[in-house]
Amino acid sequence: MGIRFSRRISILAGVCAAFVATPSLAFDYQLGTLQTGVAETSGGHIGIVYNPSDRVFFSVAAKNTLDADVLKGSLRALTPKNGSTQTFYLTSLTASLYTAAGAFVSSIANITGAATEQTTTVEKLMAGNYYITVSGTAVDPKLGGDYALSLLSSQPAAAPGPAGILFVGGAAALMAARRRRQKAKAGLA
């Protein structure tokens, strides 16, 4: 019985040591596929010892092979107050956009000091999977601070298609014919 008990204790000690040695883990949020023109919002509580950062995963759907989305990202540091006293808040807040493979795409925000919100537009975001890391430094690492992240996917302004070009060409031809008729009338009068 003594051998079994000591074996269980050593297993338990090993598991506890592995847990203590594990670095702080980011919380992961899944937004799914961003719909064009629909804002997706996420938020969290970061800057504390066990959660210094979050990751927000999303995808951009394929429209067609020529189109790329425009992503507008807005990051806001929230500062809740208890009366007139700030109870917990972030002194700095950053967000960066990466591909699913971990390649850096763009910085979304880098908020420090008195600033509380920053918005960035990322052009030509192709279809695929992406994630944003949000990290911050809290005044008190035991309390952390809150943030809100808003993402809006939109299509860039479309260039006129064949029908639009045909319409403009037809209108120009009609205007030229009208001008010729007016000149002819003026020359006869």
TIRO-2110 file (N, C-alpha, C; in Angstrom, 1 decimal):
// TIRO-2110
0.8, -1.2, 0.0, N, 1, A
0.0, 0.0, 0.0, CA, 1, A
0.9, 1.3, 0.0, C, 1, A
2.0, 1.2, 0.7, N, 2, A
2.9, 2.4, 0.7, CA, 2, A
3.4, 2.7, -0.6, C, 2, A
3.7, 1.7, -1.5, N, 3, A
4.3, 1.9, -2.8, CA, 3, A
3.3, 2.6, -3.7, C, 3, A
2.0, 2.1, -3.7, N, 4, A
1.0, 2.7, -4.5, CA, 4, A
0.7, 4.2, -4.1, C, 4, A
0.7, 4.4, -2.8, N, 5, A
0.5, 5.8, -2.4, CA, 5, A
1.6, 6.7, -2.8, C, 5, A
2.8, 6.3, -2.7, N, 6, A
3.9, 7.2, -3.1, CA, 6, A
4.0, 7.4, -4.6, C, 6, A
3.5, 6.3, -5.3, N, 7, A
3.4, 6.5, -6.8, CA, 7, A
2.4, 7.5, -7.2, C, 7, A
1.2, 7.5, -6.5, N, 8, A
0.2, 8.5, -6.7, CA, 8, A
0.6, 9.9, -6.4, C, 8, A
1.3, 10.0, -5.3, N, 9, A
1.8, 11.3, -4.9, CA, 9, A
2.8, 11.8, -5.9, C, 9, A
3.7, 11.0, -6.4, N, 10, A
4.7, 11.4, -7.4, CA, 10, A
4.0, 11.8, -8.7, C, 10, A
2.9, 11.1, -9.1, N, 11, A
2.2, 11.5, -10.3, CA, 11, A
1.5, 12.8, -10.1, C, 11, A
0.9, 13.0, -9.0, N, 12, A
0.2, 14.2, -8.6, CA, 12, A
1.2, 15.4, -8.6, C, 12, A
2.4, 15.2, -8.0, N, 13, A
3.4, 16.2, -8.0, CA, 13, A
3.9, 16.6, -9.4, C, 13, A
4.0, 15.6, -10.2, N, 14, A
4.4, 15.8, -11.6, CA, 14, A
3.4, 16.7, -12.4, C, 14, A
2.1, 16.4, -12.2, N, 15, A
1.1, 17.1, -12.8, CA, 15, A
1.1, 18.5, -12.3, C, 15, A
1.2, 18.7, -11.0, N, 16, A
1.2, 20.1, -10.4, CA, 16, A
2.4, 20.9, -10.9, C, 16, A
3.6, 20.2, -11.0, N, 17, A
4.8, 20.9, -11.5, CA, 17, A
4.6, 21.3, -13.0, C, 17, A
4.0, 20.5, -13.8, N, 18, A
3.7, 20.8, -15.2, CA, 18, A
2.8, 22.0, -15.3, C, 18, A
1.7, 22.0, -14.4, N, 19, A
0.8, 23.1, -14.4, CA, 19, A
1.4, 24.4, -14.0, C, 19, A
2.3, 24.4, -13.0, N, 20, A
2.9, 25.6, -12.5, CA, 20, A
3.9, 26.1, -13.6, C, 20, A
4.6, 25.2, -14.3, N, 21, A
5.6, 25.6, -15.3, CA, 21, A
5.0, 26.0, -16.6, C, 21, A
3.7, 25.8, -16.8, N, 22, A
3.1, 26.2, -18.0, CA, 22, A
3.0, 27.7, -18.1, C, 22, A
3.4, 28.4, -19.2, N, 23, A
3.3, 29.8, -19.3, CA, 23, A
1.8, 30.3, -19.4, C, 23, A
1.6, 31.5, -19.2, N, 24, A
0.3, 32.1, -19.2, CA, 24, A
-0.3, 31.8, -20.6, C, 24, A
-1.6, 31.5, -20.6, N, 25, A
-2.2, 31.1, -21.9, CA, 25, A
-3.2, 32.2, -22.3, C, 25, A
-3.3, 32.4, -23.6, N, 26, A
-4.2, 33.4, -24.1, CA, 26, A
-5.6, 32.7, -24.3, C, 26, A
-6.6, 33.5, -24.0, N, 27, A
-8.0, 33.0, -24.3, CA, 27, A
-8.3, 33.2, -25.8, C, 27, A
-8.9, 32.2, -26.3, N, 28, A
-9.2, 32.2, -27.8, CA, 28, A
-10.7, 32.5, -28.0, C, 28, A
-11.1, 33.4, -28.9, N, 29, A
-12.4, 33.7, -29.2, CA, 29, A
-12.6, 33.4, -30.7, C, 29, A
-13.7, 32.7, -31.1, N, 30, A
-14.0, 32.4, -32.5, CA, 30, A
-15.2, 33.3, -33.0, C, 30, A
-14.9, 34.1, -34.0, N, 31, A
-16.0, 35.0, -34.5, CA, 31, A
-16.6, 34.3, -35.8, C, 31, A
-16.0, 33.3, -36.3, N, 32, A
-16.5, 32.6, -37.5, CA, 32, A
-16.2, 33.5, -38.8, C, 32, A
-17.0, 33.3, -39.8, N, 33, A
-16.8, 34.0, -41.1, CA, 33, A
-17.4, 35.4, -41.0, C, 33, A
-16.6, 36.4, -41.3, N, 34, A
-17.2, 37.8, -41.3, CA, 34, A
-18.1, 38.0, -42.5, C, 34, A
-19.2, 38.6, -42.2, N, 35, A
-20.2, 38.9, -43.3, CA, 35, A
-20.0, 40.3, -43.7, C, 35, A
-20.0, 40.5, -45.0, N, 36, A
-19.8, 41.9, -45.5, CA, 36, A
-20.8, 42.8, -45.0, C, 36, A
-20.4, 44.0, -44.4, N, 37, A
-21.3, 45.0, -43.9, CA, 37, A
-21.8, 44.7, -42.6, C, 37, A
-21.5, 43.6, -41.9, N, 38, A
-22.0, 43.3, -40.6, CA, 38, A
-20.8, 43.4, -39.6, C, 38, A
-21.0, 44.3, -38.6, N, 39, A
-19.9, 44.4, -37.6, CA, 39, A
-19.9, 43.3, -36.6, C, 39, A
-18.7, 42.7, -36.3, N, 40, A
-18.6, 41.7, -35.3, CA, 40, A
-17.8, 42.3, -34.1, C, 40, A
-18.3, 42.0, -32.9, N, 41, A
-17.7, 42.6, -31.8, CA, 41, A
-17.2, 41.5, -30.8, C, 41, A
-16.1, 41.7, -30.2, N, 42, A
-15.6, 40.8, -29.2, CA, 42, A
-15.0, 41.7, -28.1, C, 42, A
-14.7, 41.1, -27.0, N, 43, A
-14.1, 41.8, -25.9, CA, 43, A
-13.6, 40.8, -24.9, C, 43, A
-12.8, 41.3, -24.0, N, 44, A
-12.2, 40.5, -23.0, CA, 44, A
-11.6, 41.2, -21.8, C, 44, A
-11.0, 40.5, -20.9, N, 45, A
-10.4, 41.0, -19.8, CA, 45, A
-8.9, 40.5, -19.8, C, 45, A
-8.0, 41.4, -20.0, N, 46, A
-6.6, 41.0, -20.1, CA, 46, A
-5.7, 41.8, -19.2, C, 46, A
-4.4, 41.6, -19.3, N, 47, A
-3.4, 42.3, -18.5, CA, 47, A
-3.2, 41.7, -17.1, C, 47, A
-3.8, 40.6, -16.8, N, 48, A
-3.6, 39.9, -15.5, CA, 48, A
-2.6, 38.8, -15.7, C, 48, A
-2.0, 38.4, -14.6, N, 49, A
-0.9, 37.4, -14.7, CA, 49, A
-1.2, 36.2, -15.5, C, 49, A
-2.4, 35.6, -15.3, N, 50, A
-2.7, 34.3, -16.0, CA, 50, A
-3.3, 34.6, -17.4, C, 50, A
-3.6, 35.8, -17.8, N, 51, A
-4.1, 36.1, -19.1, CA, 51, A
-3.6, 37.4, -19.6, C, 51, A
-2.4, 37.5, -20.1, N, 52, A
-1.9, 38.7, -20.5, CA, 52, A
-2.4, 39.1, -21.9, C, 52, A
-3.0, 38.2, -22.7, N, 53, A
-3.4, 38.5, -24.0, CA, 53, A
-4.6, 37.6, -24.4, C, 53, A
-5.3, 38.0, -25.5, N, 54, A
-6.4, 37.2, -26.1, CA, 54, A
-6.1, 37.0, -27.6, C, 54, A
-6.7, 36.0, -28.2, N, 55, A
-6.6, 35.8, -29.6, CA, 55, A
-8.0, 35.7, -30.1, C, 55, A
-8.3, 36.5, -31.2, N, 56, A
-9.7, 36.5, -31.8, CA, 56, A
-9.5, 36.0, -33.2, C, 56, A
-10.1, 34.8, -33.5, N, 57, A
-10.0, 34.1, -34.8, CA, 57, A
-11.2, 34.4, -35.6, C, 57, A
-11.0, 34.6, -36.9, N, 58, A
-12.1, 34.9, -37.9, CA, 58, A
-11.7, 34.5, -39.3, C, 58, A
-12.6, 34.4, -40.2, N, 59, A
-12.3, 34.1, -41.6, CA, 59, A
-13.0, 35.2, -42.5, C, 59, A
-12.4, 35.3, -43.7, N, 60, A
-12.9, 36.2, -44.7, CA, 60, A
-13.3, 35.3, -45.8, C, 60, A
-14.6, 35.3, -46.2, N, 61, A
-15.1, 34.4, -47.3, CA, 61, A
-14.6, 34.9, -48.7, C, 61, A
-14.5, 33.9, -49.6, N, 62, A
-14.1, 34.3, -51.0, CA, 62, A
-15.3, 34.8, -51.7, C, 62, A
-15.2, 36.0, -52.3, N, 63, A
-16.2, 36.6, -53.1, CA, 63, A
-16.1, 36.1, -54.5, C, 63, A
-14.9, 36.4, -55.1, N, 64, A
-14.5, 35.8, -56.4, CA, 64, A
-13.0, 36.0, -56.4, C, 64, A
-12.4, 35.6, -57.5, N, 65, A
-10.9, 35.6, -57.5, CA, 65, A
-10.3, 37.0, -57.6, C, 65, A
-11.0, 38.0, -58.0, N, 66, A
-10.5, 39.3, -58.1, CA, 66, A
-10.7, 40.2, -56.9, C, 66, A
-11.7, 39.9, -56.1, N, 67, A
-12.1, 40.8, -55.0, CA, 67, A
-11.2, 40.5, -53.7, C, 67, A
-11.0, 41.5, -53.0, N, 68, A
-10.4, 41.5, -51.7, CA, 68, A
-11.2, 42.3, -50.8, C, 68, A
-11.3, 41.9, -49.5, N, 69, A
-12.1, 42.7, -48.6, CA, 69, A
-11.3, 43.8, -48.0, C, 69, A
-12.0, 44.8, -47.4, N, 70, A
-11.4, 45.9, -46.6, CA, 70, A
-11.9, 45.6, -45.2, C, 70, A
-10.9, 45.5, -44.3, N, 71, A
-11.2, 45.2, -42.9, CA, 71, A
-11.0, 46.5, -42.1, C, 71, A
-12.0, 46.9, -41.3, N, 72, A
-11.9, 48.1, -40.5, CA, 72, A
-11.9, 47.5, -39.0, C, 72, A
-10.9, 47.7, -38.3, N, 73, A
-10.8, 47.2, -37.0, CA, 73, A
-10.7, 48.4, -36.0, C, 73, A
-11.5, 48.3, -34.9, N, 74, A
-11.5, 49.3, -33.9, CA, 74, A
-11.3, 48.7, -32.5, C, 74, A
-10.3, 49.2, -31.8, N, 75, A
-10.0, 48.7, -30.5, CA, 75, A
-10.2, 49.8, -29.5, C, 75, A
-10.9, 49.4, -28.4, N, 76, A
-11.2, 50.4, -27.3, CA, 76, A
-10.9, 49.9, -26.0, C, 76, A
-10.1, 50.7, -25.2, N, 77, A
-9.9, 50.3, -23.8, CA, 77, A
-11.0, 50.8, -23.0, C, 77, A
-11.6, 49.9, -22.2, N, 78, A
-12.7, 50.3, -21.3, CA, 78, A
-12.2, 50.6, -19.9, C, 78, A
-12.6, 51.7, -19.3, N, 79, A
-12.2, 52.1, -18.0, CA, 79, A
-13.4, 52.2, -17.1, C, 79, A
-13.8, 51.1, -16.5, N, 80, A
-15.0, 51.2, -15.6, CA, 80, A
-14.6, 52.0, -14.3, C, 80, A
-15.5, 52.6, -13.7, N, 81, A
-15.3, 53.5, -12.5, CA, 81, A
-16.2, 53.1, -11.4, C, 81, A
-15.7, 53.2, -10.2, N, 82, A
-16.5, 53.0, -9.0, CA, 82, A
-16.7, 54.3, -8.4, C, 82, A
-17.7, 55.0, -8.7, N, 83, A
-17.9, 56.4, -8.4, CA, 83, A
-17.0, 57.3, -9.2, C, 83, A
-16.0, 57.9, -8.6, N, 84, A
-15.1, 58.7, -9.3, CA, 84, A
-13.7, 58.1, -9.4, C, 84, A
-13.6, 56.9, -8.8, N, 85, A
-12.3, 56.2, -8.8, CA, 85, A
-12.2, 55.1, -9.9, C, 85, A
-11.2, 55.1, -10.6, N, 86, A
-11.0, 54.0, -11.6, CA, 86, A
-10.6, 52.7, -10.9, C, 86, A
-11.4, 51.7, -11.0, N, 87, A
-11.1, 50.5, -10.3, CA, 87, A
-10.1, 49.6, -11.0, C, 87, A
-10.2, 49.4, -12.3, N, 88, A
-9.2, 48.6, -13.0, CA, 88, A
-9.2, 49.1, -14.4, C, 88, A
-8.0, 49.2, -15.0, N, 89, A
-7.9, 49.6, -16.4, CA, 89, A
-6.6, 49.3, -17.0, C, 89, A
-6.4, 49.5, -18.3, N, 90, A
-5.2, 49.2, -19.0, CA, 90, A
-4.5, 50.4, -19.3, C, 90, A
-3.1, 50.4, -19.1, N, 91, A
-2.3, 51.6, -19.4, CA, 91, A
-1.8, 51.5, -20.9, C, 91, A
-1.8, 50.3, -21.5, N, 92, A
-1.5, 50.2, -22.9, CA, 92, A
-2.3, 49.0, -23.4, C, 92, A
-2.5, 49.1, -24.7, N, 93, A
-3.3, 48.1, -25.4, CA, 93, A
-2.9, 48.0, -26.9, C, 93, A
-2.6, 46.8, -27.3, N, 94, A
-2.2, 46.6, -28.7, CA, 94, A
-2.9, 45.5, -29.3, C, 94, A
-3.1, 45.6, -30.6, N, 95, A
-3.8, 44.5, -31.4, CA, 95, A
-3.0, 44.4, -32.7, C, 95, A
-2.7, 43.2, -33.1, N, 96, A
-2.1, 42.9, -34.4, CA, 96, A
-2.8, 41.8, -35.1, C, 96, A
-2.8, 41.9, -36.5, N, 97, A
-3.5, 41.0, -37.4, CA, 97, A
-2.5, 40.0, -38.0, C, 97, A
-2.8, 38.7, -37.9, N, 98, A
-1.9, 37.7, -38.5, CA, 98, A
-2.8, 36.7, -39.3, C, 98, A
-2.1, 36.1, -40.3, N, 99, A
-2.7, 35.0, -41.0, CA, 99, A
-2.8, 33.8, -40.1, C, 99, A
-3.6, 32.8, -40.5, N, 100, A
-3.7, 31.6, -39.7, CA, 100, A
-2.3, 30.9, -39.5, C, 100, A
-1.4, 31.1, -40.5, N, 101, A
-0.1, 30.5, -40.4, CA, 101, A
0.8, 31.3, -39.5, C, 101, A
0.4, 32.4, -39.0, N, 102, A
1.2, 33.2, -38.1, CA, 102, A
2.0, 34.3, -38.7, C, 102, A
1.8, 34.6, -40.0, N, 103, A
2.5, 35.7, -40.7, CA, 103, A
1.8, 37.0, -40.3, C, 103, A
2.6, 38.0, -39.9, N, 104, A
2.1, 39.3, -39.5, CA, 104, A
1.5, 40.0, -40.8, C, 104, A
0.3, 40.6, -40.6, N, 105, A
-0.3, 41.3, -41.7, CA, 105, A
-0.3, 42.8, -41.5, C, 105, A
-0.8, 43.2, -40.3, N, 106, A
-0.9, 44.6, -40.0, CA, 106, A
-1.1, 44.9, -38.5, C, 106, A
-0.8, 46.1, -38.0, N, 107, A
-1.1, 46.5, -36.7, CA, 107, A
-2.5, 47.1, -36.7, C, 107, A
-3.3, 46.7, -35.8, N, 108, A
-4.7, 47.2, -35.7, CA, 108, A
-4.7, 48.4, -34.8, C, 108, A
-4.0, 48.4, -33.7, N, 109, A
-4.0, 49.5, -32.7, CA, 109, A
-2.9, 49.4, -31.8, C, 109, A
-2.4, 50.5, -31.3, N, 110, A
-1.4, 50.6, -30.3, CA, 110, A
-1.8, 51.8, -29.4, C, 110, A
-2.5, 51.6, -28.4, N, 111, A
-3.1, 52.6, -27.5, CA, 111, A
-2.2, 52.7, -26.3, C, 111, A
-1.8, 53.9, -26.0, N, 112, A
-1.0, 54.2, -24.8, CA, 112, A
-1.5, 55.5, -24.2, C, 112, A
-1.3, 55.7, -22.9, N, 113, A
-1.6, 57.0, -22.2, CA, 113, A
-3.1, 57.3, -22.1, C, 113, A
-3.4, 58.5, -22.4, N, 114, A
-4.8, 58.9, -22.3, CA, 114, A
-5.7, 58.5, -23.4, C, 114, A
-5.2, 58.1, -24.5, N, 115, A
-6.0, 57.6, -25.7, CA, 115, A
-6.8, 56.4, -25.2, C, 115, A
-8.0, 56.2, -25.7, N, 116, A
-8.8, 55.1, -25.3, CA, 116, A
-9.3, 54.3, -26.5, C, 116, A
-9.2, 54.8, -27.7, N, 117, A
-9.7, 54.1, -28.9, CA, 117, A
-8.9, 54.4, -30.1, C, 117, A
-8.8, 53.4, -31.0, N, 118, A
-8.0, 53.6, -32.2, CA, 118, A
-8.7, 52.7, -33.3, C, 118, A
-8.8, 53.3, -34.5, N, 119, A
-9.4, 52.5, -35.6, CA, 119, A
-8.4, 52.5, -36.8, C, 119, A
-8.3, 51.3, -37.4, N, 120, A
-7.4, 51.1, -38.5, CA, 120, A
-8.1, 50.4, -39.6, C, 120, A
-7.8, 50.7, -40.9, N, 121, A
-8.4, 50.1, -42.0, CA, 121, A
-7.3, 49.3, -42.7, C, 121, A
-7.6, 48.0, -43.0, N, 122, A
-6.6, 47.1, -43.7, CA, 122, A
-7.2, 46.8, -45.1, C, 122, A
-6.5, 47.3, -46.1, N, 123, A
-6.9, 47.1, -47.5, CA, 123, A
-6.5, 45.7, -48.0, C, 123, A
-7.2, 45.3, -49.0, N, 124, A
-6.9, 44.1, -49.8, CA, 124, A
-6.6, 42.8, -48.9, C, 124, A
-7.6, 42.5, -48.1, N, 125, A
-7.5, 41.4, -47.3, CA, 125, A
-8.2, 40.2, -48.0, C, 125, A
-7.4, 39.3, -48.5, N, 126, A
-7.8, 38.2, -49.3, CA, 126, A
-8.6, 37.1, -48.5, C, 126, A
-9.4, 36.3, -49.1, N, 127, A
-10.1, 35.3, -48.4, CA, 127, A
-9.2, 34.3, -47.7, C, 127, A
-9.6, 33.9, -46.5, N, 128, A
-8.7, 33.0, -45.7, CA, 128, A
-9.0, 33.2, -44.2, C, 128, A
-8.2, 32.5, -43.4, N, 129, A
-8.4, 32.5, -42.0, CA, 129, A
-7.3, 33.4, -41.4, C, 129, A
-7.8, 34.2, -40.3, N, 130, A
-6.9, 35.2, -39.7, CA, 130, A
-7.1, 35.1, -38.2, C, 130, A
-6.2, 35.8, -37.4, N, 131, A
-6.5, 36.0, -36.0, CA, 131, A
-5.8, 37.3, -35.6, C, 131, A
-6.4, 37.9, -34.6, N, 132, A
-5.9, 39.1, -34.0, CA, 132, A
-5.4, 38.9, -32.6, C, 132, A
-4.2, 39.3, -32.2, N, 133, A
-3.8, 39.2, -30.8, CA, 133, A
-4.0, 40.5, -30.2, C, 133, A
-4.6, 40.5, -29.0, N, 134, A
-4.9, 41.7, -28.2, CA, 134, A
-4.1, 41.5, -26.9, C, 134, A
-3.2, 42.4, -26.6, N, 135, A
-2.5, 42.4, -25.3, CA, 135, A
-2.5, 43.7, -24.7, C, 135, A
-2.3, 43.7, -23.4, N, 136, A
-2.2, 45.0, -22.7, CA, 136, A
-1.5, 44.9, -21.4, C, 136, A
-1.3, 46.1, -20.8, N, 137, A
-0.6, 46.2, -19.5, CA, 137, A
-1.6, 46.9, -18.6, C, 137, A
-1.8, 46.3, -17.5, N, 138, A
-2.8, 46.8, -16.5, CA, 138, A
-2.1, 47.6, -15.4, C, 138, A
-2.8, 48.6, -14.9, N, 139, A
-2.2, 49.3, -13.7, CA, 139, A
-2.0, 48.4, -12.6, C, 139, A
-2.9, 47.5, -12.3, N, 140, A
-2.7, 46.4, -11.3, CA, 140, A
-2.8, 45.1, -12.0, C, 140, A
-1.7, 44.3, -12.1, N, 141, A
-1.8, 43.0, -12.8, CA, 141, A
-2.7, 42.0, -12.1, C, 141, A
-3.1, 42.3, -10.9, N, 142, A
-4.0, 41.4, -10.2, CA, 142, A
-5.4, 41.6, -10.7, C, 142, A
-5.7, 42.8, -11.1, N, 143, A
-7.1, 43.2, -11.5, CA, 143, A
-7.3, 43.2, -13.1, C, 143, A
-6.2, 43.6, -13.8, N, 144, A
-6.3, 43.6, -15.3, CA, 144, A
-7.2, 44.7, -15.8, C, 144, A
-7.7, 44.6, -17.0, N, 145, A
-8.6, 45.6, -17.6, CA, 145, A
-9.3, 45.1, -18.7, C, 145, A
-10.4, 45.8, -19.2, N, 146, A
-11.3, 45.3, -20.2, CA, 146, A
-11.0, 46.0, -21.5, C, 146, A
-11.4, 45.4, -22.6, N, 147, A
-11.3, 46.0, -23.9, CA, 147, A
-12.4, 45.5, -24.8, C, 147, A
-12.7, 46.3, -25.9, N, 148, A
-13.7, 45.9, -26.9, CA, 148, A
-13.1, 46.0, -28.2, C, 148, A
-13.3, 45.0, -29.1, N, 149, A
-12.7, 44.9, -30.4, CA, 149, A
-13.9, 44.8, -31.4, C, 149, A
-13.9, 45.6, -32.4, N, 150, A
-15.0, 45.6, -33.4, CA, 150, A
-14.4, 45.5, -34.8, C, 150, A
-14.9, 44.5, -35.6, N, 151, A
-14.4, 44.3, -36.9, CA, 151, A
-15.5, 44.5, -37.9, C, 151, A
-15.2, 45.2, -39.0, N, 152, A
-16.2, 45.4, -40.0, CA, 152, A
-15.6, 45.0, -41.4, C, 152, A
-16.1, 44.1, -42.1, N, 153, A
-15.6, 43.7, -43.4, CA, 153, A
-16.5, 44.3, -44.5, C, 153, A
-15.9, 44.9, -45.5, N, 154, A
-16.6, 45.5, -46.6, CA, 154, A
-15.9, 45.3, -47.9, C, 154, A
-16.6, 45.4, -49.0, N, 155, A
-16.1, 45.3, -50.3, CA, 155, A
-15.6, 46.7, -50.7, C, 155, A
-14.4, 46.8, -51.5, N, 156, A
-14.0, 48.0, -52.0, CA, 156, A
-15.0, 48.6, -53.0, C, 156, A
-14.9, 49.9, -53.3, N, 157, A
-15.8, 50.4, -54.3, CA, 157, A
-15.6, 49.7, -55.6, C, 157, A
-16.7, 49.3, -56.2, N, 158, A
-16.6, 48.5, -57.5, CA, 158, A
-16.3, 49.4, -58.7, C, 158, A
-15.5, 48.9, -59.6, N, 159, A
-15.3, 49.6, -60.8, CA, 159, A
-16.5, 49.3, -61.8, C, 159, A
-16.8, 50.2, -62.7, N, 160, A
-18.0, 49.9, -63.5, CA, 160, A
-17.7, 48.7, -64.4, C, 160, A
-18.8, 47.9, -64.5, N, 161, A
-18.7, 46.7, -65.3, CA, 161, A
-19.0, 47.0, -66.8, C, 161, A
-19.2, 46.0, -67.6, N, 162, A
-19.5, 46.2, -69.0, CA, 162, A
-20.8, 47.0, -69.3, C, 162, A
-21.8, 46.7, -68.5, N, 163, A
-23.0, 47.4, -68.6, CA, 163, A
-22.9, 48.9, -68.4, C, 163, A
-22.1, 49.2, -67.3, N, 164, A
-21.9, 50.6, -67.0, CA, 164, A
-21.1, 51.4, -68.1, C, 164, A
-20.1, 50.7, -68.6, N, 165, A
-19.3, 51.3, -69.7, CA, 165, A
-20.1, 51.5, -71.0, C, 165, A
-21.0, 50.5, -71.3, N, 166, A
-21.9, 50.6, -72.4, CA, 166, A
-22.8, 51.7, -72.3, C, 166, A
-23.3, 51.9, -71.0, N, 167, A
-24.3, 53.0, -70.8, CA, 167, A
-23.6, 54.4, -71.0, C, 167, A
-22.4, 54.5, -70.4, N, 168, A
-21.7, 55.8, -70.6, CA, 168, A
-21.3, 56.1, -72.0, C, 168, A
-20.9, 55.0, -72.7, N, 169, A
-20.5, 55.2, -74.2, CA, 169, A
-21.8, 55.6, -75.0, C, 169, A
-22.9, 55.0, -74.7, N, 170, A
-24.2, 55.3, -75.4, CA, 170, A
-24.6, 56.7, -75.1, C, 170, A
-24.5, 57.2, -73.9, N, 171, A
-24.8, 58.5, -73.5, CA, 171, A
-23.9, 59.5, -74.2, C, 171, A
-22.6, 59.2, -74.3, N, 172, A
-21.7, 60.1, -75.0, CA, 172, A
-22.0, 60.2, -76.5, C, 172, A
-22.4, 59.1, -77.1, N, 173, A
-22.8, 59.1, -78.5, CA, 173, A
-24.0, 59.9, -78.7, C, 173, A
-25.0, 59.8, -77.9, N, 174, A
-26.3, 60.6, -78.0, CA, 174, A
-26.0, 62.1, -77.8, C, 174, A
-25.1, 62.4, -76.9, N, 175, A
-24.8, 63.9, -76.7, CA, 175, A
-24.1, 64.4, -77.9, C, 175, A
-23.2, 63.7, -78.5, N, 176, A
-22.5, 64.1, -79.7, CA, 176, A
-23.4, 64.3, -80.8, C, 176, A
-24.4, 63.4, -81.0, N, 177, A
-25.4, 63.5, -82.1, CA, 177, A
-26.2, 64.7, -81.9, C, 177, A
-26.6, 65.0, -80.7, N, 178, A
-27.5, 66.1, -80.4, CA, 178, A
-26.7, 67.4, -80.7, C, 178, A
-25.4, 67.5, -80.3, N, 179, A
-24.6, 68.7, -80.6, CA, 179, A
-24.5, 68.9, -82.1, C, 179, A
-24.3, 67.8, -82.9, N, 180, A
-24.2, 68.0, -84.3, CA, 180, A
-25.5, 68.5, -84.9, C, 180, A
-26.7, 68.0, -84.4, N, 181, A
-28.0, 68.5, -84.8, CA, 181, A
-28.1, 70.0, -84.5, C, 181, A
-27.7, 70.4, -83.3, N, 182, A
-27.9, 71.8, -82.9, CA, 182, A
-27.0, 72.7, -83.7, C, 182, A
-25.8, 72.2, -84.1, N, 183, A
-24.9, 73.0, -84.9, CA, 183, A
-25.5, 73.2, -86.3, C, 183, A
-26.1, 72.1, -86.8, N, 184, A
-26.7, 72.1, -88.1, CA, 184, A
-27.8, 73.1, -88.2, C, 184, A
-28.7, 73.1, -87.2, N, 185, A
-29.8, 74.0, -87.1, CA, 185, A
-29.3, 75.4, -87.0, C, 185, A
-28.3, 75.7, -86.2, N, 186, A
-27.7, 77.0, -86.1, CA, 186, A
-27.1, 77.5, -87.4, C, 186, A
-26.5, 76.6, -88.2, N, 187, A
-25.9, 76.9, -89.4, CA, 187, A
-27.0, 77.2, -90.5, C, 187, A
-28.2, 76.7, -90.4, N, 188, A
-29.3, 76.9, -91.4, CA, 188, A
-30.1, 78.1, -91.1, C, 188, A
-30.1, 78.5, -89.8, N, 189, A
-30.9, 79.7, -89.4, CA, 189, A
-30.3, 81.0, -89.8, C, 189, A
END
